[in-house]
Amino acid sequence: MNHSLLITILLVALTISALALATETGNTQNKKPPAELVDRPAPQVSAETRKEMEVRLDEARRRLEAKPNDPGARIWLGRRLAYLGRFSEAIEVYSEGIMKFPWDARFYRHRGHRYITLRKFDLAIDDFEKAAKLIKGKPDEIEPDGQPNVRNIPTGTLHFNIWYHLGLSYYLTGQNQRALNSYRDCLKVSKNPDSLVATSHWLYMTLRRMNRARAAPQVLEPIREGMEIIENDGYYRLLLMYKGTVSPENLLAETLKQAGSAGSNSILYGIGNWYLYNGRRDEALKIFRQMVSGDHWKSFGYIAAEADLKRLG
């Protein structure tokens, strides 16, 4: 076959596939979530912080207006909206990005994250599965932080965040084997201590839920005291608890003194879940109920506690 003709056929096929993917995505997901999913108050921040976030949002809008064909500009607009709690608007921005750039996995990754926030777990799974296909065979890349940690060192990558959030989506819907597979893929791209402890935490909990008592302790082998953790200290302390270095009771008492933050929710959920798979159901339910009475409803710990309470009746 003529080489030029072959290239033309391939380009046409790719274009048709891209249009089909964009159409499918638009038909199923390019919609506002129902009102009952967005009726909770936006995350509480100080007036000064909110003002700064609004300034950053305006900057993101202007950048997109100046560069409408820049996918990065569109992603940042969605991220800035989400930081202000405007999740449905962020989803719309990402959906528009998918229609325009259907082969850019970042749009599915970020939209899937916000579907988790709004408890649209099936849509989140759909997005992350698409993203996982799109990154296959491609090099990983650092994801810049919109809300930097204390050392201003990004700890996440695109591949990490796709596998991590896909695993979480499966976990929240009780699909433990699929969650396990995703977290194992995530572990392969967890290249720094922060990503390692985050992945290991959810991987360990998933194995315990599957009654894989022999496999679960193997996850803890790389975890040691004195690791240099920048932002995932809660997950790290939980892993030390799983290893027996820290008692659940002491960690719980310490965390309750500082309750009321997203970070404390991560620890409280881990302790409650530890009680649950160790047969201490009443203690687990007490912690989960305490968590969902708070206002950090967008944290993963809160969402997981909420899902468990629904599952346990």
Secondary structure, DSSP 8 states (H G I E B T S, - for coil): --HHHHHHHHHHHHHHHHHHHHHHHHHHH-S---GGGS-S------HHHHHHHHHHHHHHHHHHHH-TT-HHHHHHHHHHHHHTT-HHHHHHHHHHHHHH-TT-HHHHHHHHHHHHHTT-HHHHHHHHHHHHHHHTTS---B---SS--TT-----BHHHHHHHHHHHHHHHTT-HHHHHHHHHHHHHT--SHHHHHHHHHHHHHHHHHTT-TTHHHHHTTT--TT---SS-HHHHHHHHHHHTSS-HHHHHHHHHTT-SSHHHHHHHHHHHHHHHHTT-HHHHHHHHHHHHTSS-TTSHHHHHHHHHHHHH-
